[in-house]
Amino acid sequence: AACRASLQMQATLVTLNQSWATEGIPQVSFRTGINTARVLVGNYGCDFRISYTALGDGVNLASRLEASNKVFGTVVMVSESTADNAAMEFQFRKLGRILVPGKVQIVTVFELLMEKDEPTVQTQGLETVNQKVLHNWQWIPKDLLQRAIQAYVWGIALYISEDPRGALPWFREALSVLPSDQPSKTLVELCVAAAARDATPFDGVIRVTK
């Protein structure tokens, strides 16, 4: 439900921003972090002040994931536990292993892309793609899109395996097809930075500092 709601909110925001633009109202954006965990939910407080809220480490992690979207240029980031639980209904893209502020446990995170059974649109002789990715991936021939996706998959596997030099050309290959893809841009920058620190041990963990 959280994944579906996040996608619906982003889709609605696109429509609202288009409407507001005609009225001269500034554009609005927001990010979402989703984590699946056991937490405490209910009314907390005392006789004169009560608040309905959720408490627990799992809630804190979701908040950190929301902020971590800024690192990758994504809008909906989920934890591995969420991706595993929702894999039958939604499509995700692995972003890497991150360490967020205030935590000591490394978390594998994913970008939520779309529902698996969403209707697609047929482009003119090119490919069938999901409507929600058109604004990012434009009208790309199917073979090129598959090449970019495969390049990204190989790149993230090498990066996580602590081989940023090996990962770099694959992320650049993905960017050559999808020049506006923010996660690929971020990972290219991280690979270049890791290569510049050749003497420094590399563990494939992306440390989110703020």
Secondary structure, 3 states (H helix, E strand, C coil): CHHHHHHHHHHHHHHHHHHHHHCCCCCCCCCEEECCCCCEEEEEEECCEEEEEEECHHHHHHHHHHHHHHHHCCCEEEEHHHHHHCCCCEEEEEEEEEECCCCCCCEEEEEEEEECCCCEEECCCCCEEEHHHHHHHCCCCHHHHHHHHHHHHHHHHHHHCCCHHHHHHHHHHHHHHCCCCHHHHHHHHHHHHHHHCCCCCCCCEEECCC
